[in-house]
């Protein structure tokens, strides 16, 4: 069943689409209850065939089936309707109400005929079935008030007809049980009306809450789009001047424009370091925007894990040497092949290795290992640093979040690296996680699926 076109309800002078939604909810409920109604009709037919006139039972049953068939066809048409057009709404409204009248009249006729065939002493069976039909309508037709009103009016008239039937036949005194039955029917009618009002109130309350949630969702989506657009615009606007500044600082630092005094060299080195940090921030923001928009490009290739990790380790040896943290690698004895984007996976390894170096105590080694576990390869990066407190996973892999977010933190970062790394690994059908002991260090690991057929084996075949 199709959803409602948001442009449609406006054409029906229904700007919020409530009437269209109510009509659609009504027909969807009607379609879902077909077999429940058929079971009730079959039970009523069987009882009537056994205890009353079979001809009237069959005629009423055929009329009910005709109304059910017409109702089914109409409901399917409404369910497939796109919600547009005032004329279409009026047409569907008319056929749904006409189908409701036919169904209600068929049920009421059956009840009245059964009551007329009974003698005095009560009309328990037809009144019970009419009560069940009324309660069924109150519970399942409350979405569409015109249909519910029609059904209850028709059932109510039939209720009164059956209750008054014996009063007309026998003109009993007010103390007779016939009058007791009449007053009981009136009480039951009030109960059904009250139940209908309660279900209708609950439905409208739920409908209002859904409208509020829908509006809040639209506002949130609009704010999210505005935020993403702002981040992308600011990041692109920062990248060009930042590149120019970074190139200029590097050229001056290289001595191309003459030898620098020690004081100037120190200042320029700080400037170069901050340019690098800003460049990392801009790249992370752009990657985040691509991930949110599902636009991050991946170029998969076949990679040998040991060689790939060895290259990543060599790229970070110089960074680790600044604090005396040597990166040590323990590869796997056999070749292990995976399919992945080398640039994006190198970005993941860069985050893991740089974090391990930043959070390690000076002079402590960083251990990188490659292990095969069934059909996956596990790449682990273990440090001997400060560790991560328990229950911090959301902070570790969250966006713009850090374990220590205070103004006095000593380790800088954007709070985006691990979130981006997690998204990249998920795009490779892998997992990224960690185990940590506070004060003893942390081990981050990435698990990726191994290629079943290595490239050289495929070539030999």
Buried (B, 14 or more C-beta within 10 A) or exposed (E): EEEBBEEBBBBBEBEEBBBBBBBBBBBBBBBEBEEEBEEBBEEBBEBBBEEBBEEBBEBBBEBBBEBBEBBBEBBEBBBEBEBBBBEBBEBBBEBBBBBBBBBBBBBBBBBBBBBBBBEEEBBEBBBEBBBEBBBBBBBBBBBBBBBBBBBBEBBBEBBBBBBEBBBEEEEBEEEBEBBEBBEBBBEBBEBBBEBBEEBBEEBBEEBEEEBEEEEEEEEEEEEEEEEBEEBBEEBEEBBEEBEEBBEBBBEBBEEEEEEBEEEEBEEBEEBBEBBEEBBBBBBBBBBBBBBBEEEBEEEEEEBBBBEBBBEBBEBBEEBBEEEEBBBEBEBBEEEBBBBBBBEBBBBBBBBBBBBBBBBBEEEBBBBBBBBBEEEBBBBBBBBBBBBBEEEBEEBBBBBEBBBEEEEEEEEEBBBBBBBBBBBBBEBBEBBBBBEBEEEEBBBBBBBBBBBEEBBEEEEEE
